[in-house]
Amino acid sequence: MDIHDPRHIVAVCGSQRDGSRTRHALEEALLAAESKGATTELVDLSTLDLPVFDPDQSDAGDARELRQVVRSADAVLLGSPVYHGSYSSVLKTALDYCGFDEFEETTVGLLVVAGGGFPTPALEHLRSVARTLNAWVLPHQVAIPNAHSTFEAGELTDEALVDRVEALGVDLVDYAGVESYPENTTACTAPTAD
């Protein structure tokens, strides 16, 4: 991809709830990515047919379409509500249908929304899965605790959290396509004594 081409950011929403707060937060992050010149796409898993993963039927339902969309991304944002201290089963199923072809060396951002306290375990679980797939997971992540009091009429109202969500969208664009090491490492070579 030409460095001057717009980056393409895909957000995957692991919530099936009408009026999902996770979806609203992901949309906010995508708007921030668009403000940096990126193209964006929201994958709403509630609209896809993804049966429980069976490795003997890896193309079941809309799995092939899901993989194609994720593979097209320069960076992927994974978003989920918190269920029992982890991320949602629908997002787990979607990730089961994906693999190294979709995530290896792809920049990944993480966002979770909890009805209760700070959702650290869900973020850790998602980070572990993404790293297992050899993705480059951004250090900046977003946790939205106590969602009942931080959203009003579907809008995120906590300004500090809005700033974090927008920063995540910008980081996805800025760090899309990051590589482990530059091709030319001569600048890092230690000088030798004459």
BALOBA-1460 file (C-alpha; in Angstrom, 3 decimals):
// residues 194
<rec num="1" residu="m" x="0.000" y="0.000" z="0.000"/>
<rec num="2" residu="d" x="1.257" y="3.469" z="-0.880"/>
<rec num="3" residu="i" x="2.044" y="5.521" z="2.219"/>
<rec num="4" residu="h" x="-0.126" y="8.314" z="0.785"/>
<rec num="5" residu="d" x="-3.217" y="6.118" z="0.432"/>
<rec num="6" residu="p" x="-5.801" y="6.639" z="3.157"/>
<rec num="7" residu="r" x="-5.622" y="4.118" z="5.953"/>
<rec num="8" residu="h" x="-8.633" y="1.846" z="6.311"/>
<rec num="9" residu="i" x="-9.806" y="1.291" z="9.900"/>
<rec num="10" residu="v" x="-12.292" y="-1.466" z="10.735"/>
<rec num="11" residu="a" x="-14.105" y="-1.597" z="14.069"/>
<rec num="12" residu="v" x="-15.700" y="-4.872" z="15.182"/>
<rec num="13" residu="c" x="-18.613" y="-4.424" z="17.577"/>
<rec num="14" residu="g" x="-19.092" y="-7.339" z="19.966"/>
<rec num="15" residu="s" x="-22.446" y="-6.121" z="21.281"/>
<rec num="16" residu="q" x="-25.863" y="-7.298" z="20.141"/>
<rec num="17" residu="r" x="-27.898" y="-4.877" z="22.251"/>
<rec num="18" residu="d" x="-30.150" y="-2.273" z="20.612"/>
<rec num="19" residu="g" x="-28.735" y="1.146" z="21.395"/>
<rec num="20" residu="s" x="-25.400" y="-0.436" z="22.291"/>
<rec num="21" residu="r" x="-23.040" y="1.835" z="24.205"/>
<rec num="22" residu="t" x="-20.126" y="-0.156" z="22.797"/>
<rec num="23" residu="r" x="-21.315" y="0.614" z="19.263"/>
<rec num="24" residu="h" x="-21.649" y="4.331" z="20.072"/>
<rec num="25" residu="a" x="-18.119" y="4.455" z="21.492"/>
<rec num="26" residu="l" x="-16.713" y="2.640" z="18.452"/>
<rec num="27" residu="e" x="-18.502" y="5.078" z="16.133"/>
<rec num="28" residu="e" x="-16.913" y="7.963" z="18.034"/>
<rec num="29" residu="a" x="-13.458" y="6.431" z="17.598"/>
<rec num="30" residu="l" x="-14.114" y="5.912" z="13.876"/>
<rec num="31" residu="l" x="-15.150" y="9.556" z="13.492"/>
<rec num="32" residu="a" x="-11.814" y="10.558" z="15.006"/>
<rec num="33" residu="a" x="-10.041" y="8.234" z="12.561"/>
<rec num="34" residu="e" x="-11.946" y="9.832" z="9.668"/>
<rec num="35" residu="s" x="-10.813" y="13.262" z="10.874"/>
<rec num="36" residu="k" x="-7.242" y="12.031" z="10.254"/>
<rec num="37" residu="g" x="-8.159" y="11.112" z="6.663"/>
<rec num="38" residu="a" x="-8.870" y="7.407" z="7.140"/>
<rec num="39" residu="t" x="-11.682" y="5.425" z="5.605"/>
<rec num="40" residu="t" x="-13.650" y="3.437" z="8.156"/>
<rec num="41" residu="e" x="-16.056" y="0.552" z="8.453"/>
<rec num="42" residu="l" x="-18.070" y="-0.732" z="11.394"/>
<rec num="43" residu="v" x="-18.706" y="-4.482" z="11.528"/>
<rec num="44" residu="d" x="-21.838" y="-4.926" z="13.624"/>
<rec num="45" residu="l" x="-21.745" y="-8.581" z="14.643"/>
<rec num="46" residu="s" x="-25.452" y="-8.474" z="15.503"/>
<rec num="47" residu="t" x="-26.169" y="-8.290" z="11.764"/>
<rec num="48" residu="l" x="-24.003" y="-11.273" z="10.792"/>
<rec num="49" residu="d" x="-24.823" y="-14.971" z="10.800"/>
<rec num="50" residu="l" x="-21.947" y="-16.507" z="12.767"/>
<rec num="51" residu="p" x="-22.851" y="-19.849" z="14.343"/>
<rec num="52" residu="v" x="-20.710" y="-21.218" z="17.160"/>
<rec num="53" residu="f" x="-17.349" y="-21.985" z="15.580"/>
<rec num="54" residu="d" x="-16.864" y="-25.492" z="14.183"/>
<rec num="55" residu="p" x="-13.370" y="-25.978" z="12.704"/>
<rec num="56" residu="d" x="-14.841" y="-28.434" z="10.174"/>
<rec num="57" residu="q" x="-17.126" y="-25.664" z="8.856"/>
<rec num="58" residu="s" x="-14.907" y="-22.582" z="8.965"/>
<rec num="59" residu="d" x="-16.913" y="-20.829" z="6.211"/>
<rec num="60" residu="a" x="-20.294" y="-21.179" z="7.945"/>
<rec num="61" residu="g" x="-22.732" y="-18.302" z="7.662"/>
<rec num="62" residu="d" x="-21.059" y="-14.946" z="7.054"/>
<rec num="63" residu="a" x="-17.590" y="-16.055" z="8.183"/>
<rec num="64" residu="r" x="-15.970" y="-15.553" z="4.791"/>
<rec num="65" residu="e" x="-17.388" y="-12.021" z="4.531"/>
<rec num="66" residu="l" x="-16.160" y="-11.208" z="8.054"/>
<rec num="67" residu="r" x="-12.635" y="-12.414" z="7.284"/>
<rec num="68" residu="q" x="-12.530" y="-10.429" z="4.057"/>
<rec num="69" residu="v" x="-13.511" y="-7.194" z="5.811"/>
<rec num="70" residu="v" x="-11.022" y="-7.686" z="8.653"/>
<rec num="71" residu="r" x="-8.257" y="-8.636" z="6.205"/>
<rec num="72" residu="s" x="-8.870" y="-5.396" z="4.262"/>
<rec num="73" residu="a" x="-8.059" y="-3.263" z="7.321"/>
<rec num="74" residu="d" x="-4.826" y="-1.429" z="8.016"/>
<rec num="75" residu="a" x="-5.896" y="-1.362" z="11.671"/>
<rec num="76" residu="v" x="-8.682" y="-3.099" z="13.593"/>
<rec num="77" residu="l" x="-10.551" y="-1.816" z="16.630"/>
<rec num="78" residu="l" x="-12.094" y="-4.536" z="18.796"/>
<rec num="79" residu="g" x="-14.975" y="-3.389" z="20.983"/>
<rec num="80" residu="s" x="-16.993" y="-5.344" z="23.513"/>
<rec num="81" residu="p" x="-19.277" y="-5.019" z="26.478"/>
<rec num="82" residu="v" x="-18.077" y="-6.852" z="29.573"/>
<rec num="83" residu="y" x="-19.750" y="-10.129" z="30.459"/>
<rec num="84" residu="h" x="-18.639" y="-11.952" z="33.621"/>
<rec num="85" residu="g" x="-15.294" y="-10.168" z="33.613"/>
<rec num="86" residu="s" x="-14.431" y="-10.877" z="29.983"/>
<rec num="87" residu="y" x="-15.463" y="-9.959" z="26.469"/>
<rec num="88" residu="s" x="-18.659" y="-11.074" z="24.751"/>
<rec num="89" residu="s" x="-19.266" y="-14.513" z="23.282"/>
<rec num="90" residu="v" x="-20.244" y="-13.027" z="19.914"/>
<rec num="91" residu="l" x="-16.830" y="-11.339" z="19.649"/>
<rec num="92" residu="k" x="-15.132" y="-14.578" z="20.730"/>
<rec num="93" residu="t" x="-16.975" y="-16.434" z="17.970"/>
<rec num="94" residu="a" x="-15.965" y="-13.794" z="15.397"/>
<rec num="95" residu="l" x="-12.323" y="-14.021" z="16.474"/>
<rec num="96" residu="d" x="-12.502" y="-17.832" z="16.270"/>
<rec num="97" residu="y" x="-13.425" y="-17.504" z="12.589"/>
<rec num="98" residu="c" x="-10.388" y="-15.266" z="12.013"/>
<rec num="99" residu="g" x="-6.718" y="-16.080" z="12.340"/>
<rec num="100" residu="f" x="-3.197" y="-15.075" z="11.370"/>
<rec num="101" residu="d" x="-4.266" y="-14.119" z="7.830"/>
<rec num="102" residu="e" x="-6.517" y="-11.440" z="9.291"/>
<rec num="103" residu="f" x="-4.432" y="-10.201" z="12.233"/>
<rec num="104" residu="e" x="-0.733" y="-10.929" z="11.824"/>
<rec num="105" residu="e" x="1.237" y="-7.646" z="11.812"/>
<rec num="106" residu="t" x="-2.033" y="-5.675" z="11.903"/>
<rec num="107" residu="t" x="-2.393" y="-2.807" z="14.345"/>
<rec num="108" residu="v" x="-5.177" y="-3.503" z="16.855"/>
<rec num="109" residu="g" x="-6.902" y="-1.176" z="19.309"/>
<rec num="110" residu="l" x="-9.054" y="-2.272" z="22.243"/>
<rec num="111" residu="l" x="-12.206" y="-0.743" z="23.739"/>
<rec num="112" residu="v" x="-14.485" y="-2.244" z="26.390"/>
<rec num="113" residu="v" x="-17.610" y="-0.970" z="28.101"/>
<rec num="114" residu="a" x="-18.728" y="-2.145" z="31.535"/>
<rec num="115" residu="g" x="-21.863" y="-1.583" z="33.540"/>
<rec num="116" residu="g" x="-19.788" y="-1.803" z="36.716"/>
<rec num="117" residu="g" x="-16.220" y="-1.095" z="37.767"/>
<rec num="118" residu="f" x="-13.031" y="-0.824" z="35.752"/>
<rec num="119" residu="p" x="-12.964" y="-3.687" z="33.185"/>
<rec num="120" residu="t" x="-9.271" y="-4.576" z="33.250"/>
<rec num="121" residu="p" x="-9.672" y="-8.369" z="32.781"/>
<rec num="122" residu="a" x="-11.669" y="-7.980" z="29.549"/>
<rec num="123" residu="l" x="-8.939" y="-5.758" z="28.101"/>
<rec num="124" residu="e" x="-6.255" y="-8.232" z="29.170"/>
<rec num="125" residu="h" x="-8.143" y="-11.127" z="27.574"/>
<rec num="126" residu="l" x="-8.545" y="-9.280" z="24.258"/>
<rec num="127" residu="r" x="-4.901" y="-8.175" z="24.311"/>
<rec num="128" residu="s" x="-3.783" y="-11.771" z="24.874"/>
<rec num="129" residu="v" x="-5.864" y="-13.057" z="21.937"/>
<rec num="130" residu="a" x="-4.635" y="-10.316" z="19.585"/>
<rec num="131" residu="r" x="-1.007" y="-10.853" z="20.569"/>
<rec num="132" residu="t" x="-1.392" y="-14.613" z="20.087"/>
<rec num="133" residu="l" x="-2.442" y="-13.812" z="16.510"/>
<rec num="134" residu="n" x="0.759" y="-11.718" z="16.135"/>
<rec num="135" residu="a" x="-1.118" y="-8.429" z="15.960"/>
<rec num="136" residu="w" x="0.509" y="-5.159" z="17.051"/>
<rec num="137" residu="v" x="-1.705" y="-4.096" z="19.967"/>
<rec num="138" residu="l" x="-1.688" y="-0.394" z="20.801"/>
<rec num="139" residu="p" x="-0.615" y="0.428" z="24.358"/>
<rec num="140" residu="h" x="-3.382" y="3.054" z="24.525"/>
<rec num="141" residu="q" x="-6.691" y="1.326" z="25.217"/>
<rec num="142" residu="v" x="-10.115" y="2.495" z="26.350"/>
<rec num="143" residu="a" x="-12.079" y="1.178" z="29.290"/>
<rec num="144" residu="i" x="-15.474" y="2.744" z="29.944"/>
<rec num="145" residu="p" x="-16.654" y="1.731" z="33.434"/>
<rec num="146" residu="n" x="-20.056" y="2.507" z="34.954"/>
<rec num="147" residu="a" x="-21.611" y="2.954" z="31.517"/>
<rec num="148" residu="h" x="-25.040" y="3.750" z="32.961"/>
<rec num="149" residu="s" x="-23.681" y="7.031" z="34.307"/>
<rec num="150" residu="t" x="-21.223" y="7.898" z="31.507"/>
<rec num="151" residu="f" x="-23.734" y="7.794" z="28.642"/>
<rec num="152" residu="e" x="-26.830" y="9.930" z="28.208"/>
<rec num="153" residu="a" x="-29.294" y="9.402" z="25.346"/>
<rec num="154" residu="g" x="-26.737" y="7.143" z="23.674"/>
<rec num="155" residu="e" x="-23.939" y="9.723" z="23.826"/>
<rec num="156" residu="l" x="-20.771" y="9.420" z="25.867"/>
<rec num="157" residu="t" x="-20.890" y="12.406" z="28.219"/>
<rec num="158" residu="d" x="-17.691" y="12.012" z="30.263"/>
<rec num="159" residu="e" x="-15.253" y="14.421" z="28.556"/>
<rec num="160" residu="a" x="-12.146" y="12.580" z="29.739"/>
<rec num="161" residu="l" x="-13.490" y="9.344" z="28.239"/>
<rec num="162" residu="v" x="-14.477" y="11.123" z="25.017"/>
<rec num="163" residu="d" x="-10.871" y="12.338" z="24.747"/>
<rec num="164" residu="r" x="-9.554" y="8.788" z="25.284"/>
<rec num="165" residu="v" x="-11.914" y="7.344" z="22.662"/>
<rec num="166" residu="e" x="-10.940" y="10.009" z="20.130"/>
<rec num="167" residu="a" x="-7.237" y="9.506" z="20.885"/>
<rec num="168" residu="l" x="-7.668" y="5.784" z="20.231"/>
<rec num="169" residu="g" x="-9.209" y="6.517" z="16.825"/>
<rec num="170" residu="v" x="-6.305" y="8.826" z="15.960"/>
<rec num="171" residu="d" x="-3.711" y="6.313" z="17.188"/>
<rec num="172" residu="l" x="-5.210" y="3.624" z="14.964"/>
<rec num="173" residu="v" x="-4.526" y="5.825" z="11.947"/>
<rec num="174" residu="d" x="-1.107" y="7.033" z="13.100"/>
<rec num="175" residu="y" x="0.151" y="3.531" z="13.892"/>
<rec num="176" residu="a" x="-1.616" y="1.525" z="11.173"/>
<rec num="177" residu="g" x="0.849" y="-0.698" z="9.355"/>
<rec num="178" residu="v" x="3.525" y="-0.475" z="12.040"/>
<rec num="179" residu="e" x="6.394" y="-2.924" z="11.554"/>
<rec num="180" residu="s" x="8.474" y="-4.701" z="14.158"/>
<rec num="181" residu="y" x="11.819" y="-3.381" z="12.906"/>
<rec num="182" residu="p" x="12.783" y="-1.125" z="10.027"/>
<rec num="183" residu="e" x="14.293" y="-2.827" z="6.982"/>
<rec num="184" residu="n" x="17.479" y="-0.728" z="7.235"/>
<rec num="185" residu="t" x="19.064" y="-1.073" z="10.658"/>
<rec num="186" residu="t" x="22.430" y="0.514" z="9.819"/>
<rec num="187" residu="a" x="21.474" y="3.645" z="11.751"/>
<rec num="188" residu="c" x="21.286" y="1.486" z="14.880"/>
<rec num="189" residu="t" x="24.702" y="-0.108" z="14.407"/>
<rec num="190" residu="a" x="27.086" y="0.591" z="17.255"/>
<rec num="191" residu="p" x="30.133" y="2.610" z="16.233"/>
<rec num="192" residu="t" x="33.472" y="0.807" z="16.263"/>
<rec num="193" residu="a" x="36.762" y="2.189" z="17.578"/>
<rec num="194" residu="d" x="39.327" y="3.227" z="14.972"/>
